[in-house]
Amino acid sequence: MSEVLPYTFGGIKKIPASQARFMILPVPYEGTVSFRTGTKFGPEAVIFSSRYMELYDEETDTEPWENGIITLPVITQEVDSAGKMMKKIQKTVGKLLKDNKFVFAIGGEHSISFPIVLEYRKKYPDLKVLHFDAHADLRKEYEGSKFSHASVMRRISEIGCEIFSFGIRSLSKEEADALPEIRNVHINFAYKCRNQDLIKMAASLPDGNYYISIDIDCFDPSVVPDTGTPEPGGFTWYEVTGFLKDFVATHNVVAADLVELAPSNHYCPGSFLAAKLIYKTIAYVCTSQSKS
Ligand SMILES: [Mn+2]
């Protein structure tokens, strides 16, 4: 059966770019990963699994694929320089943005968010970032690289974007000490999120245009063990999707990414969850816009 499905996100038939609103962008970049490797296999595993999802979404009673979803060619890795890789991603995203596309990137490591945000911010100067992660990712640099996955939110904060981070439960003393000075980053630690109404937190974020960055390690390792640095104490499926549903209903989301999946194989639960989370987010975005 698998052989008859096209190797595209959702197994969705190819359509001309002009008819599509959503662009699935596979970026299997793994340049600076620290602990367990394998994020470069993320996009392929997610796309493989996505072909077995139902394309009808029962929660929104919609068929999100009808809004036009295209799977783009992979952005291949520049091996000699992280900076070159960042430029390559930015260039690709720039072209898609000109055509008003909603880019949904699949990593790869978290570093890929920075060039995408840089590009979207040109069009949306008020761009804010909704960030799900176990890690703050606020190091000045890591292992000699300023484009490290462990520094990505620091880089984004430096260009002036406001960042709202949820699920954080791992950061260095250096990052914790820097927090009071990095005023545009709002950290919601996991231990605090667990005792609060996440839905209320979602709706209370300021208005504006948003980029959503989902590090798969925001989930508890019992839900998704397939990631580079699995940290205990993470979110469940309904905590993340419930938050996203309410957030997307009240805010304008212009692009997103899902990063840091390190699949043990194509059939691992994490790759199926990631595929479904991407499709759900698209369903929420489409439903929210049809209401407005
Ligand atoms: Mn992380």
Boltz pocket constraint, residues with backbone or C-beta under 6 A from the ligand:
constraints:
  - pocket:
      binder: B
      contacts: [[A, 133], [A, 134], [A, 135], [A, 215], [A, 217], [A, 218], [A, 229], [A, 260]]
      max_distance: 6.0
